[in-house]
């Protein structure tokens, strides 16, 4: 914590010219706060211990306290007129009371109360309120500090009310009305606020509004507290009713208005970045977007760290500043800052209001009222807002203006889809610099002569940096600082040593130096965890998976991740999800290489076990009646993530899908062949319901590649069966038939009747996809025969087989047989609680009803099916059912409803990459309707 002006409202600070002193430890800060609050008074050791630790005083608390006091003395020793001395009653901070804003706050309030002129008194209270800087003692948490913080907040609120009383007496009812409007909304049961609001409304000529608000307060008091308004509020109400002359302003307003003080034009942009290069397309895109005046233009520059987002934003903002003559506002939202949490948008908003000249006493308390005031101030003005380093949409949305003349430029590592969909933001995904632009950047930094002298080395450097401006700038800085080094030598060092080649000891230009400082501060467990995280499969990792990867307990892992995040070695893009920048990952991977091979292999096995067992449990929730596969028990240190229900399972799959695919390929690369096919198996239901056809095919192809080292016949049967289905889904019919028949041969050779029935079921599906309905019906009937004869323990599979026979007989025109089979399937599914199968049977019956001319009945069945399918997250069958509903509505002459249903079906098919279905539905939308679903 920085010690500056000895401020206690918000932070503890002390000022000595331009010097700043660091006070880092939270408990040490608490001790300093305790002394500041009681400045020039002795505070005993017991009091200081209680205030700094509460009930959690450590065993050697006094020794620690003495050490803190000694450090504080040293920290303050260079500051003039500020010192800590030992007294008989304890320790005393000797300081001018006016150097402590808490005491200055109290002195100003006392001065205001003794000032006879209400206008002058209000001005003094405004000075007192201006001393506030956010929440007192931010980041400090002890019972004593919390009580002092609460007391200060109450004093602040009382001062705000005193200020309003004085302003009303001075005739400033018009000025305070907006603040009172927000305050009355925030504190609806506060009778003093209500009275002030009534007076302001009445004096502004809004007698009816004042009476309406009084009745609203009286009603709310009665409903919530069972009380009537107090005598003062009742008397005020009576005075308003009778137009009492006493309610008019008793203090005369100035006969001549004070000269208007012009509001400042904010120019908050940091300096334009030097050596800006390239980005012509992106600059043109930003300029084009800023010319759209239909609404407040919001542009998002998104991309990974080091890609040059702020570099581009500031260059464009300076270049086009003339477009915004009413000012440019800038704030670093610290969305991915290593030194603290993202900036509260309320703090950023307060900064904007200050820059626009709003007096502190006129800033509304309510955040929504502050935003409304901001929008009013920039209405019809041409202002540019640069919101740098945003964490998420929620951080940006409160800061957006409403005026069409304004423009907002946001930079973020996230793409902020909420801004795109909710606010019409234009997304600019920033790519790496191409090789020509990267070369121009090096030329701008190093000079044309040096670059042209070593073209091969420059090409090597450009290639190694991958178009990241940050990496290029670090290399250019190193070359510029060491002119005796040839570019070829730097390129060779970078090629051979990686990030170590950039470590020249200059922290401003050495990325490895900055990272190594963070790494050297880690404990042994933290350093090991950091190294192992480089091997996490996928783009990010959650806490449960990280705990298994590192081998630590969840609590210890959470602590380690928090330390790594604070050290800027990882980032938390979304709560609970952690990611490494590529450059940081390279450092961590180099450190991981120094770990024992057994430790790396054990970590890899643990995280693969975590993903496999958690995905298996999630799959069982989605499809509890599916044929099981043997998994065994999780290995030591593996704690699968508990998932309570279907929505939780779907959410987990959605979040972890990319990591599961990466885990599958990691397992293949590390030789964990059993894990490859099991992960593919656990993803099958999710892939089917979400329509992820290509991912399904790729997963099972990887499983087939690993199958040569598997001896379990069940694994080979499952791999060929599901690979055949995946090929059928993408219309690769020859490959589908080959793998499904291979699976059937294996099942027959091993006398696995259960799998034979399921494979026949799949062959029927593949035959239908190929267009051979009669062959499909034959496979369906044989599947039903096998289930009936040999699998009485699985009634749900019997229901599925019945439903499939019903579907294919309906497609071939035998409606009565189809209806009988589907109704039998429906009854079995309902009896055994299989809601997904129930939805499929309802859909098939709806299809039969539609063909039989019973269109309303078909729609009813479809609506029932949709409810079940949405709960199961089955997007594919939802599309099928909406498609069917379109045909039923068309047959009833309800063409608008038909088109709406088909558009929804088309969008669902499109999201799943089912292009043939998309084209078919498009033809239905463009041409005559049909009652047959192909």
Buried (B, 14 or more C-beta within 10 A) or exposed (E): BEBBBBBBBBBBBBBBEEEEBEBEEEBBBBBBBBBBBBBEEBBEBEBBBBBBBBEEBEEEBBEBBEEBBEBBBEBBEEBEEBEBEEEEEBBBBEBEEEBBBBBBBBBBBEBBEEBEEBBEBBBBBBBBBBBBBEBBBBEBEBEBBEEBBEEBEEBBBEBBBBBBBBBBBBBBBEBBBBBBBBBBBBBBEBBBBBBBBBBBBBBEEBBEBBBEBBEEBBEEBEEEEEEEBBEEBBEBBEBBEEEEEEBEBEEEEEEEEEEEEEEEBBEBBEEBBEBBBBBEEBBEBBBEBBEBEEBBBBBBBBBBBBBBBBBBBBBBBBBBBEBBEBBBBBBBBBBBBBEEEBBBBBBBBBBBBBBBEBBBBBBBBBBEBBBBBBBEBBBEBBBBBBBBBBBBBEBBBBBBBBBBBBBBBBBBBBBBEBBBEEBEBBBBEBEBBEEEBBBBBBBBBBEEEBBEBBEEBBBBBBEBBBBBBBBBBBBBBBBEBEEEEBBBBBBBBBEEEBBEBBBBEBEEBBBBBBBBEBBEEBEEBBBBBBBBBBBBBBEBBBBBBBBBBBBBEEEBBBBBBEBBBBBBBBBBBEEBBBBBBEBBBBBBBBBBEEBEEEBBEBBBBBBBBBBBBBBBBBBBBBBBBBBEBEBEEBBEBBBBBEBEEBEBBBBBBEBBBEBBBBBBBBBBEBEBBBBBBBBBBBBBBBBBBBBBBEBBBBBBBBBBEBBEEBEEBBBBBBBBBBBBBBBBBBEBBEBBBBBBBBBBEBBEEBEBBBBBBBBBBBBBBBBBBBEBBEBBBBBBBBBBEBBEEEBEEBBBBBBBBBBBBBBBBBBBEBBEBBBBBBBBBBBBBBEBEBBBBBBBBBBBBBBBBBBBEBBEBBBBBBEBBBEBBEBBBBBBBBBBBBBBBBBBBBBBEBEEBBBBBBBBBBBBBBBBBBEEBBEBBBEBBEEEBBBEBE
